[in-house]
Amino acid sequence: MMKNYALLKSSMKFFLSVAVFTIFGGQAMAQLDRQYIKDCIRERGECHNVAITKTGGDAMLNGRNGYCAKNCPTDFVNKLKELHDKDKPIKDIHITENGSWVILWGDNGVSWHNIPQKMEEKIRYYNQKEETINSISFNDVGDWVIVTENYYSASSTEILNFLKEGEDNHGELWTVCITDDALAAVYENGYRWYGDVPEGCKEAAREVTFDVYRLKIAGTAWFMADKEGTYRYHM
């Protein structure tokens, strides 16, 4: 295990500091303000997924294709609106600290902006094979993970070994969240963590009575939910 952790650390080029602001959609954000997204979650009563960043770019999904978003990239929000207006189901969303993003929708639709080339090639490969993609996550330093119905792929052998070891201990891999300084993997019967995963997130994962299917982290913030939209979070 220690060998795998050391290899993973060398592969995942995590940032150790956080910028005081970032640029999303041409707008600088200097402080966190998650009240809007928390109000959306509370008012709608269920939430099956979110995209969160350390600097406050937040989005949430509810129902088939309902969404709220604030301080997110303009093209990301426009795509969510387009999918909503076309009545396409929206399954997974992810935004990096630098404003790159991916949206997983429909049976196997994927939309993105500024993602790693190898990750894009793998997405196209799975689409050609008609392999259903369940989860996509990546960061700004080239690390990524794709989880499909039958397979999973990653940017390095070290990450794959890390995920495989978790699969051996906890069963089928359901989803992964990868950031610039952490990785959280959710399995059928457990979890595996790497880097600066909030301790409150780990504690909540042990305590919740629902089956966690989505889990997102960003700094000290975290969110988890099952497929039906039962959720727990700290933001």
FENCOR-V810034 format. One line per field, one symbol per residue. psi: psi as a letter, one per 30 degrees, with the letter a starting at -180 (. if undefined). A space follows every 10 residues. Layout:
# FENCOR-V810034
psi=???
This chain:
# FENCOR-V810034
psi=eeeeeeeeef ejikkflkkf llkkggkkkf lkjgeeeeee eeefflkfll kkleggjkll klbegllkkk hlkefeeeee eeeefghkkk ekkkklfggl lkkklaehkk klkhlkeeee eeeeeeeefh kkkfkkklag gfklkkkaef lkllfleeee eeeeeeeefg akkelkkkaf glkkkklega lklkaikkee eeeeefekfl jkfkkkljbf klkklaffgk lklj.
